[in-house]
Amino acid sequence: MTTSVQSAAMRRPTRFAAVALVAVALAACESPYVTIAPDVGAGATRLASSEGTATSHLLLAYFIYAPFVPWRWDERQQTAYGTAVTGVPGATALENVTIQENWYYWIVGTSRRLTVRGDAVKR
């Protein structure tokens, strides 16, 4: 009878580890594919190189159950792209687009700065 009690006690950490592993796997984040720059076509006139940035914040990001209070999170791609397009007079779109994201950590959250670079064109 002692061995069955010891055996049950030894299985608890294994079960806990398995449940924790499944919970972490199911909680993984995924986002849909997003097109930042539209197809400009072959007839577009290149005007100049341009760059736009936008910053978003996620407060309380260090706490496991409280990664909330997003600020400017959803519109940062559109803001950075729009800033790059409006930075060149007469531009209507960007082509040859590249993006770069820098993460900054601070005491109660994170900031993410998105930079969109490309050739401003007029269609």
C-alpha positions in Angstrom: 0.0 0.0 0.0 2.9 2.3 0.6 4.2 2.0 -2.9 0.8 2.9 -4.4 0.7 6.1 -2.3 4.3 7.0 -3.3 3.5 6.2 -6.9 0.5 8.5 -6.9 2.6 11.3 -5.2 5.2 10.9 -7.9 2.6 11.2 -10.8 1.2 14.5 -9.6 4.2 16.6 -10.7 4.2 14.8 -14.0 0.5 15.5 -14.5 0.9 19.1 -13.5 3.8 19.5 -16.0 1.8 18.0 -18.8 -1.3 20.2 -18.0 1.0 23.3 -17.8 2.6 22.4 -21.2 -0.7 22.0 -22.9 -2.0 25.3 -21.4 1.1 27.1 -22.7 0.8 25.6 -26.1 -2.9 26.5 -26.4 -2.2 30.1 -25.2 0.3 30.9 -27.9 -0.4 34.0 -29.9 -1.1 34.2 -33.6 -2.2 37.0 -35.8 -3.6 37.0 -39.3 -1.6 38.0 -42.3 -1.8 41.8 -42.9 -1.0 43.6 -46.1 0.6 46.9 -45.2 1.2 48.3 -48.7 -1.2 47.8 -51.6 0.0 46.7 -55.1 0.9 49.9 -56.9 1.1 48.5 -60.5 3.7 49.0 -63.2 2.6 52.5 -64.2 3.5 54.2 -60.9 5.9 57.1 -60.8 8.6 56.9 -58.2 8.9 60.2 -56.3 11.3 59.6 -53.3 12.2 57.3 -50.5 10.1 57.8 -47.4 9.8 56.6 -43.8 7.1 56.6 -41.2 6.9 55.5 -37.6 4.3 54.7 -35.0 4.6 53.6 -31.4 2.2 51.4 -29.4 2.3 50.4 -25.8 1.2 47.5 -23.7 0.8 48.2 -20.0 1.3 45.6 -17.3 3.0 43.2 -19.8 5.1 41.5 -17.2 2.3 39.9 -15.4 1.1 36.5 -16.7 -2.6 37.1 -16.3 -2.6 40.8 -16.9 -1.1 41.6 -20.3 -3.7 44.2 -21.0 -4.3 47.9 -21.5 -3.1 48.2 -25.1 -2.6 51.8 -26.3 -2.4 52.6 -30.0 -2.0 48.9 -30.7 -4.4 48.4 -33.6 -3.7 51.4 -35.7 0.1 51.5 -35.6 0.6 49.9 -39.1 -1.8 52.3 -40.7 -0.3 55.3 -38.9 3.3 54.4 -39.9 2.3 53.8 -43.5 0.2 56.9 -43.7 3.0 59.0 -42.2 5.4 57.7 -44.8 3.0 58.4 -47.7 2.1 61.9 -46.6 5.8 62.7 -46.0 6.3 63.0 -49.7 4.1 65.6 -51.5 2.0 64.1 -54.2 2.6 60.5 -53.1 -0.4 58.1 -53.1 1.3 54.8 -52.0 4.6 53.1 -51.2 6.4 50.3 -53.1 9.4 48.2 -52.1 8.1 48.4 -48.5 10.1 47.1 -45.5 9.1 47.2 -41.9 11.2 47.1 -38.7 9.9 46.8 -35.2 11.9 47.7 -32.0 10.7 46.6 -28.6 11.4 48.7 -25.5 10.7 47.4 -22.0 10.0 49.5 -19.0 8.9 48.9 -15.5 5.1 48.5 -16.1 5.0 47.4 -19.7 6.5 47.5 -23.2 6.6 49.9 -26.1 6.9 48.8 -29.7 8.0 51.2 -32.4 7.1 50.2 -36.0 9.1 51.8 -38.8 7.8 51.5 -42.4 10.2 52.4 -45.2 9.6 52.4 -48.9 9.6 54.3 -52.2 6.8 56.8 -52.3 5.0 56.6 -55.7 2.2 58.4 -57.5 -0.3 56.1 -59.3 
